[in-house]
Amino acid sequence: MLITFKGRKSGKNFTTPVRYIQTDGTVRCFTGSENQWWRNLRGGANVVLRIRGKDRPYKAVAIDTNPEEVKKWLAYYLELFPQDAAYHDIKLNKDKAPLEGDLERASHEAIAVVADLPGGSHGDDD
């Protein structure tokens, strides 16, 4: 997926690629707090998501103060993409499940970006 957003200071458009999950029409992706781009989404922002070659407007928000919410969705995300655990400094057990202590720590460091279509409607799930 590509996410395009306006810089909060420059007003310029920026685009960054991210891996995502989509559940019940809500699109979620994760990044580390050390990255800067997610800060443009604090408090909510209009973005364009390119998913499977199709651009659509979404309303996105960065979740950086709710570790329980981040943990819940990061655990689900890592079930689908265990290879991304290294990006969050999470080790996996022999069953490819995240180590609980690593997941707990990462939930305080990772940023979840949550996007829905404007008006609260959901995008296509697939």
C-alpha positions in Angstrom: 0.0 0.0 0.0 1.1 3.6 -0.6 -0.1 6.3 1.8 0.0 9.9 0.7 -0.4 12.7 3.2 0.3 16.4 3.5 3.3 17.5 5.6 2.1 19.4 8.7 4.7 22.1 8.3 5.5 22.2 4.6 2.0 21.4 3.2 3.7 19.3 0.6 2.4 15.8 -0.4 4.5 12.9 0.7 4.0 9.2 -0.2 5.4 6.2 1.7 5.0 2.5 1.1 3.8 0.4 4.0 2.5 -3.1 4.6 -1.1 -3.1 5.8 -4.0 -5.2 7.2 -7.6 -4.6 6.5 -10.3 -5.7 8.8 -14.0 -4.8 8.6 -13.0 -2.1 6.1 -10.5 -0.4 8.5 -7.0 -0.2 7.2 -4.1 -0.5 9.7 -0.4 -0.2 9.3 2.5 0.1 11.8 5.7 2.1 12.0 8.3 2.8 14.6 8.2 5.9 16.7 11.6 6.9 15.4 10.2 7.4 11.9 8.8 10.9 11.3 6.0 10.5 8.7 3.3 9.3 11.1 3.4 12.6 13.0 1.6 14.2 10.2 -1.4 12.1 11.1 -1.7 13.1 14.8 -5.2 14.2 15.5 -6.4 12.9 12.2 -5.6 13.8 8.6 -7.0 13.2 5.2 -4.9 10.8 3.2 -5.0 8.9 0.0 -4.4 5.1 0.2 -3.3 3.2 -2.9 -4.5 -0.4 -2.4 -4.2 -2.9 -5.2 -3.6 -0.1 -7.7 -6.7 1.9 -6.7 -6.5 5.4 -5.0 -9.2 6.2 -2.4 -9.5 9.0 0.1 -9.4 8.0 3.8 -9.3 9.7 7.1 -6.3 8.4 9.1 -5.1 8.9 12.6 -1.8 7.9 14.3 -2.3 5.9 17.6 0.7 6.6 19.8 -0.9 6.8 23.2 -2.8 3.6 23.5 -0.4 0.7 23.9 -3.2 -1.9 24.5 -4.8 -1.0 21.2 -1.4 -1.1 19.4 -0.6 -4.5 21.0 -3.9 -6.1 20.0 -3.5 -5.1 16.4 0.3 -5.6 16.2 -0.1 -9.2 17.5 -2.7 -9.8 14.7 -0.5 -8.2 12.1 2.4 -10.3 13.1 0.3 -13.5 12.8 -0.1 -12.6 9.2 3.4 -11.1 8.6 5.8 -12.7 11.1 8.7 -11.6 9.0 8.0 -8.0 10.1 8.7 -8.8 13.7 12.3 -7.8 13.2 11.2 -4.2 12.3 9.8 -3.9 15.8 12.7 -5.7 17.5 10.3 -8.6 18.4 11.6 -12.1 18.6 9.4 -15.1 17.7 9.1 -18.4 19.4 9.4 -21.7 17.5 5.7 -21.4 16.5 6.4 -18.0 15.0 4.4 -16.2 17.7 5.8 -13.0 19.2 7.5 -13.3 22.6 5.1 -11.7 25.0 7.7 -9.4 26.6 8.9 -8.2 23.2 5.3 -7.6 22.1 4.6 -5.7 25.3 7.6 -3.5 24.9 6.9 -2.9 21.2 3.4 -1.8 21.9 4.8 1.2 23.7 7.2 2.0 20.8 5.2 1.2 17.7 2.8 3.5 16.1 -0.5 2.2 14.6 -2.0 4.2 11.8 -5.7 3.5 11.4 -7.7 4.7 8.4 -11.3 4.6 7.4 -13.2 6.1 4.5 -14.6 9.6 5.2 -18.0 9.6 6.9 -17.2 6.4 8.8 -17.9 4.1 5.9 -15.6 1.2 5.3 -13.5 0.2 2.3 -13.6 -3.1 0.5 -12.4 -6.1 2.6 -10.3 -8.6 0.8 
